[in-house]
Amino acid sequence: MRAVAQRVRWARVEVDGAIIGEIALGLLVYLGVGRDDDAGDRAWLIDKIVGMRIFPNPEGKMDKSVRDVGGALLVVSQFTLYADLSRGRRPSFELAMPPAAAEEAYESFVREAGVAIPVAAGRFGADMLVSSVNEGPVTMLLDSRAR
């Protein structure tokens, strides 16, 4: 699994003009599911995201996790994190999990992360408008295959 996690003051996702997910302080997480990802990848990534110490302590040093600061996650499906542009200019998505299985993995991620921390979510497969204020900016790239 791949994720881009951004520290945000707020974030929201809209579908067809309606806000379907919204958080205040927390992490906006774009989540991509790879063809061979499993429950172990999901558990590792959730633990890493919830535990990353990327929020400032009173001295301004990154030393607090999203849980420590009372934040939340907004998780948005993002299969394009598995884009391969090595052969030309049109991306290939051969490494991404097929849609039906990826939707199940995404929903499991949202549900399992919600046990640890408040979670809002986008809608899998929908055209979404995502708005946020990236604080810092702080943006982290995570890949469960790098563990």
N, C-alpha and C positions, 0 to 999 in steps of 0.2 A: 504494500500500500504506500502511496505517496500522498504527502500533504504539504500545503503551504499554509502556515499559521501566521496571522498578522495580529499584533497587539493593537486593539482598537478602543477608542472611547465609546463608540457605539457602532452598530452595524445592523442592517436590515436587508431582507430579500422580498421582492415583490413578484407576483405572477398575475398577469392580466389586470394590473392596476390595484391589486389588493396586497397589503403587507401580510405575508404568511409566516415570517419568522423575524424576530427582532431581539437584540440584546443591548444592554448598556455596556459598561466596562467588561472587557473580556478578550476572547480570541475569535477572529473570523477564520474558520478552517475550510480551505478548499480540499476536498478529498477525492483522490483517484484510486480505483481498485484495479490491480493487475491480474492478469489471467491466472496466475498460480497462487494468489493470496489466499490465506486461510485464517482460521480463528486465532492462531498464534500471532500472525502479523497484526491483526486487529487489536488484540490485547496489548501487544507491545506498543503500538502507536497511541492508543488511548492513554496508557500509562505515561508515555513520554510527553504527550501534549498536556495532560493535566498536571504533570510534575515539573515542566520546564520552568526554571527560575528566571523569567524575563521581565518581571514587573519590578519597579524600583522600590527599595526600602526608603525609610525617611532621609537617608543620606544621598539618595539618588542612584545608588548602585543596584544593578539588576540582581535581585536576591529573593524575590517572592514569586510564587506560582500563581496561576489564575485562581486556584482554590484559596490560596492564602489571602488574596485581595477581595474575595467574595464575588469574583467575576463569573462569567458564563461563556459557553461556546455557541457560535452560530456555524453549523456545519452545512456546507454546500457541495453537492456532487460535482465533480470536475474531471470527466474522463480524459480531457485534453492534457492532463498531467502525464499521460502515457503516449503523447504524440512522438513519433519518430520522423525526423526530417533529414535523416542521414542520406537518403536516396532521392534527392530532388527537392522541390519546394512545396509539394502537396503532402500534408502529414499523413502518415500511416498510423493506425491505431491497433495494430496486430497484438501488441502487448497488453492492451486493456481487456478486462474481463468482459465477456458478452453481456448485453444489457440486462437480461432477466436475472442472472446470477449476481451481477454488479448491484442491481437494485436491492436484492436481498442482503448483500454484504453491507451496503450503505445503511439500510434501515437497522441492521444489527449493530453497526457502529454507533448510530445515534442512540439507540436504546441502551446499549451497554455503557456508553459514555455518560448517559443520563443517570446512571446509578451513582456516579462519583461527583457529578457537578450539574447544575442546570444547563440544559441544552435546548436550543431552538434549531430549526432545520429548514432548508430549502425543499423543493419538490423535485425528486429524481426525474430526469428527462424533460423537464419543463424549460421553456425560455424564461430566464429569470433576470431581473434587474437587481444587482447587488450594490448597495451604497454603504460606505463606511468612512470613518475618520481613523486613519492609521496613526497611532500614537508612537512617536519616536523619530522616524518610522522604525519599527522593529518587525522584521519578516523572517521567518525560519522555514527552511526546506527540510523535510523529513522523509526518509524512505526506509521502510521496514527491512528491505534487503541489505541495508548497510549495518544492521545490528550485529 
